[in-house]
C-alpha cells in the first residue's frame, strides 16, 4: 500500500462510506500512531472496520485472533468480495488449505490473516508466523482473555506470547461488552504499553428494553410479534425449542424458521439468506445465530429464555436496530426463570469427580493412552460420546469447558464448514483427464459455475450441481471423489464437527486438578452474573437501561425514558395527575351545593382524609375557584 492512503480514502474506496461512526476514526488513528489500543464498541458499532482499515494502510500483515469461526469466515468472504486480500486458518480446514493460506501470507499476497486461538498452541505454526512481517496483532472478542470475563478461553492466554515474538508490533483489543474490571485485565494480560482505551457508551438510544411477565410464554410471544412489525429474532436455549416455536409461529401464520449449531452449513446459509432478504420474518435461534450477521433492520429481538449474564443479553439484544431506527428488545419472563438460572449454575459446575470421570471417558473414547496425546487434535462426536457413556449433554459440555479452562484439553465446539474445491491439475493435463462420464459432466459444470478454482479453494454446493445436472446428490458426491482420487481436484466435503486438542499428555484421573481459579472463583463470578441478570429482569423499580449501564461501569447513567419501567412510571404519574384533577373538580362541585359545606363534609363525600384535601383546597383558593371561611368551603360560582 502507498503512503498516500488515509483512513477516509480507504473507507470510501473499499466500503463506499464517506464518514465514520462514533469513535471509529479515533481508534484507527490511535493504532496508526503505533499505540496499543483497547476499543469497547457496542454490538453493531462497527468494530471490524477499526482494524481492517489500519490493516490496509500499514505495511506487512495484520494478524486477527478470533474464537468465532463463523464470523471469521463471513469477514474473510466479505473482504474478498471487496478485492481485499485476506486468509484464515482454523481447525476445520484441511492441511492443504492451511498451507496455501500461509504461503499467501509469506509471499505478501494477503493483508490480513484470521486465526483461531487454538492454532497459537502449535509451536510449528507460531515459528512459521515468526518469519513474517506482522505489524498489527488484533484480539477480537478480547473479553475471552480475561478470567474475569464471562467467556474466558485459556487458549487466548497464548496471545501474549505473540507480543514477545513481535515486539515492534502494535496490539489492538476489541470487545462489545466488558466491565471495568475486565477491561483492566485485558490490558494487563496483553501487556499494553500505556492505557489507551476508547469506550463508547453502552446505551442504544433507539432500543426500547421491555420485560413482559407471563406463565404462558408462547401466547405472550405471539402477542409481541403481532404488535410489532419487521424482521425479528427469537432466542431460546435449546435446539428442540427452536423447532417447536418456529412451527408454532408458522401455524399462526407468522413466517418463521429455526436455526441452531446442529444444522448443516448449507442449511444455515439458506435459512440465513432467506431471513436477511426478508423472505422469512422471524428466525427462532439459539445463541449460535447472530454473530457477524450484517442485517441492520432487525426491529425486534425477543428472549423467551433468559441468558446467564447481562453481557450475553446485551450482545444478543443489540442485534436489533443497527440502522438507528426504533427497535424493541423484549424479555418474556416467568417466576420459574429464577430457579432455572440457579439450576444453570449447578449444571455449569458439576462435581469435580464427575469432571474427572468425563476426562477419563474422553481419553478412552479417542483411544489416547496415559502419558501420550500431547498436541493431538481429534474430531469429537459429542452426541455419540454422550450416548455411549449415558452422560447428560449439558453436564458433559460443562465438564469439557472446565477441563479446557484447567488446561488439560482444548474443546472446540462444532466447526461447520461448507464443501470446498480447488483444481490442482495443470490446465494442460486436464485435456487428457480420463474419468467416467458422470465425473466429466460434474467437472465441466464446476468449471462453468465457479471462478478462481485454479488459485484457491472455492465453496461449492453439491445440491446446486445436482439440480443443474439432474443427477442425484450421491452421484455428484461419488463423481467428486473420483476427481479427487485422480488428483484433478482437491475436494473437502462439508462437515460439522467438534474437536478436542490435547494440550498436555493424558493424566490419570486422580492427578486431574481443578484449581480454585478455574472452579470456585469462576463459579462465584457466574453466580454474580446470574444475580445481575435476575435484578435486571425482576427488579421492576429501576430503569432497565440505567441498571444495565451501571453494571458496565457507567455510574452516571440516568433513566432512559423508553423501557417498560420508565413508561410505567410516566403512565402512573399521568394517571395520578388525572386523578388529582378529578378530585379537585369534585371538591368544587360539592362546595357549590347549598348548605354549610365543611372540609370534613367534603372528605366524607369523597372517602378521603381531611388532611389530604387541604393542599388541593389551597390550590383551588389560589386559582380563585373556592373561598374558605374557617372550615366552611364555598365555590366561587355559589358565591356569585
N, C-alpha and C positions, 0 to 999 in steps of 0.2 A: 504494500500500500504506500502511497506517496504522502509526503508530509503536509500537502495542501488539504488533506481531508480534515474536516471538522465534524464534531458530533451532529450538528444540524444538517450538514450536507449528506452524511451517511444515512441519517434518519429519512431524509427526503428521497435519496436515490434508491434505497433498498426497501423502505417501508411505505413511502408515499405520504408521510406525515410532515407537516410544516412546523409543528410545535411539540414540546414535551409536556408530559403530565407533571403534576406536583412532585418535586424532589428528584425526578429522573435526571435532569441535567446536572444538579449539584452532585449527585452520586457519581455520575460519569466523569465529571471534571476532577473530582477527588481521586478517582482511580488513575486518570491520565496524568495527574501530578505525581503519581508514584506512592500514594498513601494507602496503607491498609484501611479498608472501609467496610463498615457494617451497615447494611440497609434493611430497615424494617418497613416494608410496604404492605398494606393490606391486600387480601385476595383481590385480583383484578387491577392492582395498582401498577402493572407493567414492570415487574421485576426483571424479566428476561432481557429486555432492551438495555437495562443498565450494565449488563456485561457483554451483550452481543455487539453493541456499538463500539466500546473500547477495543474489543477483540478485532474489529475491522480496521482500527486505526493503529494499534500497537504492532510492533514487529513480532515475528515469531508466532508461537502457538499459545492459545488460551485453553487451559485445562479446566473442564467443568465437572465437578463431582456432584452427582445427584442420586438419591436412592429410588427415584420414581422412574422406572424403566419405561412405562407407558408415556410419561411426559418427555423423557429423553428422545424416544422415537418420534413423537409428534413434533418436537422442536427441530430435530435434525431434518425431518421431511420438509418442514416449513422453511427452514433456511435454504435447503437445496432448491426449493421451488422459487426462491428469490435470487438464485445464482450465487449463493454464498457457500463456500466450501466448508463442510462440516462432516465429522465422522463420529461414530460411537462404538464403544466396546462394553459389553456386559456378558454375563454368563450364558445368556440364551443364544449367543452367536456361535457359529462353527469356528474351528481353528483357522480355516481359510479366510473367513470374513474378518476375523480379528487381525490376522497377518496383513491383509490388504489395507485395513484401516491404519495400522501402524506404519506401513510403507508410505502411505499418502502423507502422513504427518512428518515422517522422517525426511521426505524429499520436498517438503514445503508446499504440498498440494492440498493442505487443509489449514484453515484459520482457527477452527475450534475442534476439540476432542472431548466428547462427553464420555465419562466413565462411571460405572457403578462403584460404590465404595469397597466392595469385596475384592475388586481387582487390585486394590492397593496392598492386599495381603500377599500378592505374588511378587517375590523378590525379583524374578526374571523380568516381569512387566515394569517394575519401578526402575530397574537398572537400564532397561531399554528406553524408558521415558527420560532417564537422566542424560541421554545423548542428544536430546532435542532442546531447542531454544524456547523454553517456556517463559513467557513474560508476565502472564496473569494466571493465578490459581483462583477459581471461583468455587465456593462451597454453597450449593443451593440447599434449601431446607436445613439451614445451619443449626436449628434447634436440636437436630439429631446428634450433634457433637456434645451436647451438654447433658450430664447426668441429671440435671435439674429439669431438663426438657421433657415433654410428655411422650416423645417418640425416640428415646435415646437409642443409638445404634453403635455398638462397640467398634465396628469396622471404621466408623468415622474418626476414631482416635488416631488412626494411621495417617490421616491427612496432615497432622502437624509435622510428620516426618518429611513431607514434601517441602516444608519451609526450610529445612536444613539442606535438602537436596538442591533446591533452587533459591539460594539466599538473596539473590538480586530481584526475584520476582515479587510483585505486589500480591496481596491476598485480599479477596473480596468475599464477604459472607452475606447471605441473603435469607430472609425468612419472612413469613407473613404474620406470625404470631409468636411473641416471646415476652415473658415478664422481664422486669429489670434485672432480676437475679439470673435469668437465663442469658440475657444479653451480655452481662459482665463475664459470665462463664465462657461464652462463645469466644470472646476476645482473648481471654486468658489461655484457652486451650489451643487457639490458633497463633498464639504468641504475637499478637498485634504489636506493631511498632507505633505506639500512640493509641489514642482512644477516639478515632474518627467514626462517629455514628450519626446516621440520618434516620430520624423516626418520623414517619407520617402518622398523624392521629389515626387511631383505630376506628374513629367514628365514620359511619357511612350515612350521610345525611339524607340520602334518598331511600333508605330501607326502613320500613316500619317493623319493629320486632314485636311479635304478638304471641301470647300464650293462651291457649284455649283448653279448658279442663272438661274432660268427658270420660265416662266409663265405657262409652261406645265410640271408639276412635274412628272406626271406618265410616260411621254416619257423619261424624264431625269432618272427616277428610272430604267427603262428598260435598258437604255444605261449603267448606273453604274453596274447593275448586269450582263450584258452581257460582260462587260470589266473586270470583276473580276471573281474569281473562289472560290470555297469552301463555307462553311457554312456562312449564313448571318442572321441578324436580321434587320427588317424594323420597326421603331417606328412611330406610329401615335397617335392622341389624342382622337379618338372616336372608339367605338366598331363597328359602322357601317362601318367606313373606313377600319378596319382590314379585314372585309369580302370582301368589294369591291376590295381592292388592291390585296388580295390573289387570288380572282377569275380572275383578270386581268393578274396576273403573270402566273397562270395555263393556261389561254387561249393563252399565248405567249410561252408556252412550258417550263416554269420555275417552277420547283417543289416548291410548297408553301402551307402553311396552316395558319390559323389565330388563335389568342389566346387573350382572354380578361377575366376579372373577372367574367363575366356572364356565362361562361361555367361551366358545372358540373365538380366536382373533377375528375371523371373518364375520361371525355373528355380532360381535361387539361393534365392528366398523359399520356394518349395515344398519344396526339399530341407532348407533350414534349419528350417522349421517341422516337418517330419516328424521330424527329429533332435531338436529341442527337446521335442517331445511324447512322445518315446520310441518312435515307430513304427520309426525307424531307430536301431540301436545305435551304429554306427561311422560317422564322417564321415572319409573319406580326402581330404586337402586340401593345397593349397599354403598359404603364409602369408597368402593373401588371405582366409582364413577365421579368424574368431575375434574380431577387434576389435569390441567392443561387444556381443558375444554374451552375453546375461544368462542363462546356464544354470549354476546353482550345483552341480548334482550330477554333474559330469563326474568319473568315477572314475579314468580312465587317459588319459594323453597319451603317445603313442609317437612318437619321431622315428626314422624309417627312414633319412632323410638328415640329415646334420649341418648346423645353421645355421652362419653365418660368424662369429658372435660370441656371447658369453655374454649380452649384452643381449637379442638376439633370442631366444635359448634360454630365458632367464628369463621373458620375457613370454609365450611360447608354452606353456611347461611350466606356468606359473602359471594357466592356464585350467582346470587340474584342481583339484578340491576347494575351490571357492569357498564351499561350505556349511560348511567347517570340519571335515568328516568325512575319514577316512583316504582317501588317493588316491596314485596312483603316476605318476611321470614317468620314462619308460623311454627310454633311447637304445639303439638297436641299431647297433653299430659293427663295422667290419671294418678290418684293416690298410690296405686300399686307400683308406680315407677320408682318411688323412693326405695322400696325393697329390692326392685330389680337392679338398681345401681349398686346397692350394697352386695348383692349376690355376685354381681360382675366383679367386684373387688376380690371376693373369695375365689372366684374361678381364675382370676388373673394371677393369683399367688397360691397355687396348690401346695400341699405339704411337701417339705424338702425330700422326704423319702420317695414320694411319687415322682418328683423331678428326676431323682437319681435312677429310678426304675425306667422312666421314659428314655433317658440317655442310654442305658444298657440295651433297651429294646431297639433303639435306632441303630446302634452299632451292630447288633445281631442281624437286623433287617438288611443292612447294607453289607454284611459279611466283613466287618472290619475287626481284625484281631487285636487283643490287648497289646499295647506298645507300638502299634502301627497306625497308619492312616494320616499322618501329618501332611497337610497340604492337599489331601484328596478332595475332589469335588465330584459329587454323585447326584444324579437325578433322584428325586424322592417322591414316591407315590404316596401322598399323605393319606388319601382315602383308604387305600389298600392297607397301609400301616395301621390305621385306627381299626379297621375291620378285623384284620388278622389278630391283633392283640386285645381287641374289645376295649378300646380306650375312648373315653369321651373326647370328641374332637376339640372342644373348647379347652379342656384341660391339657390335651396334648399340644395344642398351639401355644398355650401359655408357657408350658414347660420348655418347649423349643425356644421361645423368646427369652426365657430366663437363662437357659444354657448358653444362648448367644451372648447375652449381657455378661455372663460369667466368663466368657472367652473360651469355652470348650468346643463350640461349633459356631458356624455362621449359617443361619437358616434364612434362605431367600424364598419368599412366598410367591409361588405361581407366576412365573415369567411367561407371558403369552407372546408368541412370535408368529408372524404371517409366513406363508411359504415364500421362499426366495430362490432366485436362479441367476446364474451368470454363465455366459458362453465361454468356455475355456479352450476350445479347439481353435487352432489358427483358421482364419477365414478361407485360406486356400485349401485346407484339408477338408473343409465342410463339403466340397463338391464331390469328394469320394466317400462320404459317410455312408456306411452300409448298415441300415437299420430296417425294422419292419415297416410296413405301410402305415400302420397306426402311429408309430413313433415319428415317422417322417411328417405325417399330417399335423401332429401336435407341434413338432418343432417349427414347421412353416408358419403355423398360426401364432406361435410365440414371437417369431421374428417380425410378423406383421403387426402384432398387438402392442409390443413393448419396445422402448428405446433405451439406449445405454447399456445393453446386455453384455457388450464386449469389454466394458471397462469397470463394471461394478455389479454387485448383487442388486437385483430389482425385485420388488414384491410382485408376485403373480397370484392369480386366482384360478384354482383348478375348476371351480364351478363355472366361472365365466368361459374358460376354454371348453368345458363340457357342453355348455349351451351353444356356443358358436360352432362347434364341430359336430353337434348332435351325437356325441359319444357319452357313455356312462362315466361318472366320476372315477370308477375303478379302472376303466380302460385308460383314462387320461393319466392317472397315477402310475399305472404299470408302464405306460409309454415314457413318462418322465424318468422312472427308474432305469429303463433300458437306455435312454440317452445319457444318464449319469454313469452307468456301467461301462459304456464305450468311450467315456471321457470327452463327450461332446459338450456337456454342461456340468456345472456343479449345482446340484439341486438340494435345497434344505427344506423338507416338508414342515408345515406349520405344526406347532405343538404348544401345549400349555402344561408346564411342569415346574414344581418347586425344586430347589436344590439344597443340599446340605454340603457345606465345606468344613472339613476338619481343620481347625486352627491349632490343635495340639494332637499328639498321639492319643489313642484310646486309653482311658484310665479305668481302673476298677471302680465300681460304683461307690465303695467306701471312701475313695480318695477324691470324689467329686464334691468340691466345696462351693457353697454359695455365700460369699462374703456379705456382711451387713450392708455394704453399699449397694449390692445388687438386689438383695431380698428385703430386709426390714426397712431400709431407707426408701427404696423405690415404692414399697407398699404404702408407707406413710405419705409419700408425695402423691400417689394416686388417690389415696383417701382424701387428701386436702382438695384435690381437683374435683373429685366427686362431690364433696361438700359444697364447693363453689358452684358447681352445676345445679345442685339442689337449691341453693339460695337464689340463683338466677331465676329458676322456674317457679319455685313455690313461695318465695317471699314477695308477695304482691304489693308490699308497701313502698318499695323503692323503684325508681325509674330503671327499666331493664338496661338501657344503654349506659347510663351512669354507673350502674353496678358492674357491667362488663368492662367499661373503660378503667374503672378503679382497679380491677383485677389485673389489667395490663399496665398499671403504673401511672395512669392519667388521673392524679389525685384531685385536680381542679375541675373534673367533668361535671357539667351541670345537667339538669333534666333535659331530655331530648324533645319532649312535647309531642312525640309521634307514637311511642309504644303504647300498648294497651293500658299500662298503669297510668301514664300521663293523660291519655284520653279519658280514662275512667275518672281521674281527679277533676279534669276540666268539666266533664259532664255532671259530676256530683256538685261542683261549685256552681255550675249553671242552674242545676236543679235547686240548690239551696237559695240562690239569688231569686229564682222564680217563686219559691215557697215564701220567701221573706216579703216579696212584693204583694203576693196574695194575702198574706197575713195583715199587712198594713191596709189593704183595701177593706178587709173585714173590720178592722178597728174603726175606720172612718164610717163604714156602713152602720155599725152598731151605735157609734157615738151620735149618729144622725137621727136615731129613733127618739120618739117622745119620751119624756120622763127623765129621772135622775140616773145618768149613766156613769157609774164609777169605774175605776180601774179594775177593782175586784170583780165587778159585774161582767165587764168585757172579758176578763181572764176566764171566768166560769163558762161563758158562752163559747169560748174558743178552746177550752180544755187545756189551758197552759197556765204557767205560774204568773203571778202579777209582776214579779221581778223581771221575767223575760220580756214583758211588754214595755217596760219603762224606756229602754233605748229606742224602740220603734216609735213610741208616743213622742219622745223628744224630737226625733227626726221629723215627724209629722207637724209638730209645733213650729220647727224651723221653716218648714215649707208653707206654713200658714194654713194647713188643712184642718187642724184641730186647735182648740183652746182648752187649757187646763185651769180649773179654779179649785184649789185644794185637791180633792181626789175625784172631782167631777170632770168628765171629759165631754166636750161638746164639739160637734162637727162644725166646720166653718159654714157649710150650707144651711145647717139648722139655725146658726146664729143670724144668718141673713134673713 
